[in-house]
Amino acid sequence: MPPEPIRVLIADDHPVVRDGLRGMFARGGDIEVVGEASDGREAVDRALALEPDVVLMDLRMPGTDGVTAIRELASLGASARVLVLTTYDTDSDVLPAIEAGASGYLLKDASPEELRRAIRAAHEGGTVLAPSVASVLMAQVRRPAAAGPLSERELEVLSLIAKGRGNRETAAELFISEATVKTHLMHVYAKLEVNDRAAAVAVAYERGLLQPKGR
Protein backbone atom coordinates (compact mmCIF):
# COMPACT_ATOMS: atom_id res chain seq x y z
CA MET A 1 0.00 0.00 0.00
CA PRO A 2 1.24 3.53 -0.76
CA PRO A 3 1.97 5.71 2.27
CA GLU A 4 -0.74 8.00 3.57
CA PRO A 5 -0.54 11.48 2.00
CA ILE A 6 0.83 14.33 4.10
CA ARG A 7 -2.13 16.35 5.33
CA VAL A 8 -1.62 20.10 4.88
CA LEU A 9 -3.50 23.17 6.10
CA ILE A 10 -2.93 26.39 4.10
CA ALA A 11 -3.10 29.68 6.05
CA ASP A 12 -2.94 32.75 3.81
CA ASP A 13 -5.14 35.81 3.53
CA HIS A 14 -5.06 35.83 -0.29
CA PRO A 15 -7.61 33.46 -1.90
CA VAL A 16 -5.61 33.32 -5.14
CA VAL A 17 -2.58 32.02 -3.22
CA ARG A 18 -4.64 29.37 -1.45
CA ASP A 19 -6.26 28.31 -4.73
CA GLY A 20 -2.88 28.13 -6.46
CA LEU A 21 -1.35 25.99 -3.74
CA ARG A 22 -4.36 23.70 -3.58
CA GLY A 23 -4.21 23.20 -7.35
CA MET A 24 -0.48 22.52 -7.27
CA PHE A 25 -0.75 19.89 -4.55
CA ALA A 26 -3.68 18.24 -6.30
CA ARG A 27 -1.24 17.29 -9.05
CA GLY A 28 1.41 15.96 -6.64
CA GLY A 29 -0.10 12.80 -5.16
CA ASP A 30 1.62 12.56 -1.76
CA ILE A 31 0.33 15.86 -0.32
CA GLU A 32 -3.33 16.45 0.50
CA VAL A 33 -4.82 19.86 1.39
CA VAL A 34 -7.30 19.22 4.19
CA GLY A 35 -8.26 22.82 4.95
CA GLU A 36 -7.65 26.53 4.51
CA ALA A 37 -7.53 29.58 6.76
CA SER A 38 -7.52 33.28 5.94
CA ASP A 39 -5.88 34.55 9.14
CA GLY A 40 -3.95 33.36 12.18
CA ARG A 41 -6.97 32.91 14.42
CA GLU A 42 -8.69 30.71 11.87
CA ALA A 43 -5.42 28.82 11.31
CA VAL A 44 -5.22 27.88 14.99
CA ASP A 45 -8.87 26.80 15.10
CA ARG A 46 -8.60 24.75 11.90
CA ALA A 47 -5.31 23.16 12.95
CA LEU A 48 -6.80 22.01 16.24
CA ALA A 49 -9.94 20.70 14.54
CA LEU A 50 -8.37 19.05 11.49
CA GLU A 51 -5.05 17.93 13.01
CA PRO A 52 -2.99 18.35 9.82
CA ASP A 53 0.58 17.11 9.60
CA VAL A 54 1.91 20.44 8.33
CA VAL A 55 0.57 24.00 8.40
CA LEU A 56 1.73 26.33 5.61
CA MET A 57 1.66 29.67 7.43
CA ASP A 58 1.82 33.15 5.95
CA LEU A 59 3.09 35.76 8.41
CA ARG A 60 1.43 39.07 7.64
CA MET A 61 -2.31 38.52 7.80
CA PRO A 62 -5.12 40.75 9.09
CA GLY A 63 -6.22 40.18 12.66
CA THR A 64 -4.08 37.49 14.25
CA ASP A 65 -0.73 37.32 12.46
CA GLY A 66 1.27 34.22 11.63
CA VAL A 67 3.84 34.50 14.43
CA THR A 68 1.09 34.79 17.05
CA ALA A 69 -0.62 31.75 15.54
CA ILE A 70 2.62 29.73 15.56
CA ARG A 71 3.24 30.61 19.19
CA GLU A 72 -0.32 29.69 20.17
CA LEU A 73 -0.16 26.34 18.38
CA ALA A 74 3.06 25.54 20.24
CA SER A 75 1.57 26.54 23.59
CA LEU A 76 -1.48 24.36 22.95
CA GLY A 77 0.68 21.36 22.11
CA ALA A 78 -0.55 21.05 18.52
CA SER A 79 1.16 18.18 16.72
CA ALA A 80 1.33 19.93 13.34
CA ARG A 81 4.68 21.17 12.10
CA VAL A 82 4.52 24.79 10.90
CA LEU A 83 6.27 25.78 7.68
CA VAL A 84 6.31 29.53 7.06
CA LEU A 85 5.58 30.52 3.45
CA THR A 86 5.81 34.27 3.02
CA THR A 87 7.23 37.10 0.94
CA TYR A 88 9.37 38.60 3.70
CA ASP A 89 12.86 37.63 4.85
CA THR A 90 13.91 40.48 7.13
CA ASP A 91 15.24 40.02 10.68
CA SER A 92 11.98 41.31 12.12
CA ASP A 93 10.03 38.59 10.29
CA VAL A 94 12.40 35.62 10.37
CA LEU A 95 13.63 35.66 13.97
CA PRO A 96 10.24 35.91 15.73
CA ALA A 97 8.81 33.14 13.53
CA ILE A 98 11.68 30.74 14.25
CA GLU A 99 11.63 31.58 17.95
CA ALA A 100 7.87 31.01 18.06
CA GLY A 101 8.42 27.45 16.86
CA ALA A 102 8.33 27.38 13.05
CA SER A 103 9.91 24.23 11.63
CA GLY A 104 10.98 25.89 8.40
CA TYR A 105 10.85 29.15 6.48
CA LEU A 106 10.40 29.48 2.71
CA LEU A 107 9.68 32.42 0.45
CA LYS A 108 6.85 32.50 -2.05
CA ASP A 109 9.28 32.50 -4.96
CA ALA A 110 10.22 28.90 -4.11
CA SER A 111 9.59 26.38 -6.87
CA PRO A 112 6.80 23.82 -6.52
CA GLU A 113 9.33 21.04 -6.01
CA GLU A 114 11.21 23.04 -3.36
CA LEU A 115 7.94 23.54 -1.51
CA ARG A 116 7.04 19.87 -1.73
CA ARG A 117 10.49 18.88 -0.44
CA ALA A 118 10.14 21.34 2.43
CA ILE A 119 6.75 19.92 3.40
CA ARG A 120 8.12 16.39 3.35
CA ALA A 121 11.12 17.46 5.44
CA ALA A 122 8.93 19.27 7.97
CA HIS A 123 6.65 16.25 8.22
CA GLU A 124 9.69 14.06 8.97
CA GLY A 125 10.94 16.43 11.67
CA GLY A 126 13.54 18.27 9.59
CA THR A 127 14.08 21.97 8.97
CA VAL A 128 14.23 23.75 5.62
CA LEU A 129 15.24 27.39 5.27
CA ALA A 130 15.36 29.60 2.20
CA PRO A 131 19.01 30.61 1.53
CA SER A 132 18.32 34.26 2.38
CA VAL A 133 16.64 33.20 5.64
CA ALA A 134 19.59 30.99 6.57
CA SER A 135 21.85 33.99 5.99
CA VAL A 136 19.73 36.12 8.34
CA LEU A 137 19.98 33.49 11.08
CA MET A 138 23.73 33.03 10.61
CA ALA A 139 24.28 36.78 10.79
CA GLN A 140 22.25 36.90 14.01
CA VAL A 141 24.29 34.09 15.59
CA ARG A 142 27.60 35.63 14.53
CA ARG A 143 26.68 39.16 15.62
CA PRO A 144 28.89 40.33 18.49
CA ALA A 145 26.83 40.19 21.67
CA ALA A 146 29.30 40.73 24.49
CA ALA A 147 28.48 44.41 24.94
CA GLY A 148 24.86 43.88 25.95
CA PRO A 149 23.17 42.44 29.04
CA LEU A 150 21.32 39.15 28.94
CA SER A 151 17.81 39.47 27.59
CA GLU A 152 14.81 38.29 29.59
CA ARG A 153 14.51 35.19 27.41
CA GLU A 154 18.23 34.42 27.73
CA LEU A 155 17.92 34.62 31.51
CA GLU A 156 14.92 32.28 31.41
CA VAL A 157 16.90 29.76 29.37
CA LEU A 158 19.96 30.05 31.62
CA SER A 159 17.83 29.71 34.75
CA LEU A 160 16.38 26.42 33.52
CA ILE A 161 19.82 25.19 32.48
CA ALA A 162 21.04 26.02 36.00
CA LYS A 163 18.25 23.78 37.35
CA GLY A 164 19.59 20.88 35.31
CA ARG A 165 17.18 21.04 32.38
CA GLY A 166 18.43 19.82 29.01
CA ASN A 167 17.81 21.66 25.74
CA ARG A 168 14.70 19.61 24.96
CA GLU A 169 13.19 20.15 28.41
CA THR A 170 13.98 23.87 28.27
CA ALA A 171 12.39 24.16 24.83
CA ALA A 172 9.23 22.38 26.01
CA GLU A 173 8.93 24.50 29.15
CA LEU A 174 9.34 27.79 27.26
CA PHE A 175 7.30 26.69 24.20
CA ILE A 176 10.19 27.31 21.80
CA SER A 177 12.23 25.03 19.55
CA GLU A 178 15.45 23.29 20.58
CA ALA A 179 17.24 25.26 17.84
CA THR A 180 16.09 28.48 19.50
CA VAL A 181 17.38 27.29 22.88
CA LYS A 182 20.78 26.61 21.31
CA THR A 183 20.80 30.07 19.72
CA HIS A 184 20.00 31.72 23.05
CA LEU A 185 22.78 29.73 24.71
CA MET A 186 25.26 30.84 22.06
CA HIS A 187 24.34 34.46 22.81
CA VAL A 188 24.69 33.82 26.55
CA TYR A 189 28.16 32.31 26.05
CA ALA A 190 29.23 35.32 23.97
CA LYS A 191 27.90 37.85 26.47
CA LEU A 192 29.40 36.10 29.48
CA GLU A 193 32.60 35.25 27.56
CA VAL A 194 32.44 31.52 28.36
CA ASN A 195 32.48 28.35 26.27
CA ASP A 196 29.99 26.00 27.93
CA ARG A 197 26.84 25.90 30.04
CA ALA A 198 28.57 25.05 33.32
CA ALA A 199 30.80 28.10 33.04
CA ALA A 200 27.82 30.24 32.01
CA VAL A 201 25.87 29.18 35.12
CA ALA A 202 28.88 29.79 37.37
CA VAL A 203 29.52 33.28 35.96
CA ALA A 204 25.82 34.13 36.18
CA TYR A 205 25.82 33.28 39.90
CA GLU A 206 29.02 35.29 40.44
CA ARG A 207 27.51 38.35 38.79
CA GLY A 208 24.18 38.02 40.58
CA LEU A 209 22.27 37.31 37.36
CA LEU A 210 20.94 34.12 38.97
CA GLN A 211 20.04 33.70 42.62
CA PRO A 212 21.36 30.62 44.45
CA LYS A 213 18.75 28.22 45.79
CA GLY A 214 17.29 29.16 49.12
CA ARG A 215 17.34 32.90 48.59
Salt bridges, closest charged atoms under 4 A:
ASP12 OD1 - HIS14 ND1 3.48
ASP12 OD2 - LYS108 NZ 2.74
ASP13 OD1 - HIS14 ND1 3.33
ASP30 OD2 - ARG120 NE 2.70
GLU36 OE1 - ARG18 NE 3.00
GLU36 OE2 - ARG22 NE 2.73
GLU42 OE2 - ARG46 NH2 3.09
ASP45 OD1 - ARG41 NH2 3.26
ASP58 OD2 - LYS108 NZ 3.59
GLU72 OE2 - ARG41 NH2 3.04
ASP91 OD2 - ARG143 NH2 3.36
ASP93 OD2 - ARG60 NH2 2.79
GLU99 OE2 - ARG153 NE 3.59
GLU99 OE2 - HIS184 NE2 3.72
GLU113 OE1 - ARG116 NH1 3.89
GLU113 OE2 - ARG120 NH1 3.27
GLU154 OE2 - HIS187 ND1 3.62
GLU154 OE1 - LYS191 NZ 2.78
GLU156 OE1 - ARG153 NH1 2.97
GLU173 OE1 - ARG165 NE 3.16
GLU178 OE2 - ARG168 NE 3.45
